[in-house]
Amino acid sequence: MRVLIIGSLGGQLGEATKIAMNNGAKVAHVENVDSALQALRAGQGADLLMVDIGNDISSLAKALKTERIHVPIVACGVSATPASAAGAIRAGAKEYIPLPPDAELIAAVLAAVANDDRPMIARDPAIRQVVSLADQVAKSNASILITGESGSGKEVMARYVHDKSKRASKAFISINCAAIPDNLLESELFGHEKGAFTGAVARRIGKFEEADGGTLLLDEISEMDARLQAKLLRAIQEREIDRVGGARPVKVDIRILATSNRDLIKAVQDGSFREDLLFRLNVVNLKLPPLRDRPGDIAALADYFAARYAAANGVANRPISDTARHVLLNRQWPGNVRELENAMHRAVLLAEGDEIGPDALRAPDGSKLGDAAPRGVVESATEAAQVSAQSAVGSTVAQVEQDLILDTLNHCLGNRTHAANILGISIRTLRNKLKLYADHGVSVPVPGNGGHADIGALA
């Protein structure tokens, strides 16, 4: 967890810094907004900005948005009025921390922002075998491809490998290749020079340089554009990159990890992924089993998430009852560890009494997890596709495709990744089609609850 303090370190903000460091954060300091932007452009990464409320938070938030630097802002202030605190939130801060600092409040904010403090929980023999292989190869510089279904813990495994490596004291930088448009991903990876394109107001260090000496995780690597795959291959082979608009190559020393929930061999066969790049990335393959195939971890993960979210929400850490544990152990968990985590978060909030009982275990739509034998997402979506096909006579190909995509997405509760896997298309293709539908006024399922909204509400 990297925290950048912006403002005076005198008095109470200095005390807040000490609390953050005591909670495991790596803390750096700059005096003002301009210095903060210079540090971020130069590759001094941060997971959180703690900003003295006396600084111009509005201009900082606008500059971060313009330059596509995605770091949450937390405002801090002594004797601030409710109006000034609200003003900081309106200006772009995610939270406001009053000073003098409260240790528990700062710890909660850090926990809410940090994603790198999750332990590798591996009790089941199926996952223990993978962890054993990870331990064997972690100290090498070999590239590793981590595969598995969505929500199975690929990024947790990547952080585990980094923490066990010789680079553990250096940066761990992650970038989601599917979440950034093709025309922006190159700049995010390799950086750019001032004036390289509209909006390039200053030189910006990319993720490769930010990770120099450490580890770079390329999440959802299968969604990368073919042209950019060629540039990535050269960067891995030559250990040097070219900034967008740059005149000379820049040497980098990094270890590459990549994740994919798609079959990259099939992607090579259909021409959407370079075979030579797959060979470079797949020196070692860590294939994570789905949660349904590692039942020995379900109870341990549930206990961990229950304790985590009890602390985050300021409620008592209650044990999981035997009946509730039986429900958890007998569910298939199509959404894997991520689905279990969300279920336990809801359970912590809904539980009544001294235990987390089965009534608190609910699906996103409010139904109880133990009401009926769970049906897998794939089974439900396949049935939807069959119904759609039977009613296709007399429709155009485009209309049939639209109905199939929307029905499948609806049965996946709006989960784009699951729907793309079932439909056999890339998540980027799916998103482009959904945007097209929304532009024509078609209602599109919202991620997480199976409801509908226009695409503008999903950005």
Buried (B, 14 or more C-beta within 10 A) or exposed (E): BBBBBBBBBEEBBEBBBEBBEEBEBBBBBBBBBBEBBBBBBBBBBBBBBBBBBBBBBBBBBEBBEEBEBEBBBBBBBBEBEEEBBEBBBEBBBBBBBBBEBEBEBBBBBBBBBBEBEBEBBBBBEBBBEBBEBBEEBBEBBEBBBBBBBBBBBBBBBBBBBBBBBEBBEBBBBBBBBBBBEBEEBBBBBBBBBEEBEEEBEBBBBBBBBBBBEBBBBBBBBBBBBEEBBEBBBBBBEEEEBBBBBBEEBBEBEBBBBBBBBBBBEEBBEEEBBBEEBBEBBBBBEBEBBBBBEBBBBBBBBBBBBBBBBBBBEEEEEBEBBEEBBEBBEEBBBBBBBBBBBBBBBBBBEBBEEEBBBBBBBBBBEEEEBBEEEBEEBBEBBBEBBEEBEEEBEEEEEEEBBBBBBBBBBBBBBBBBBBBBBBBEBBBBBBBEBBBEBBEEEBEBBBBEBBBBBBBEEBE
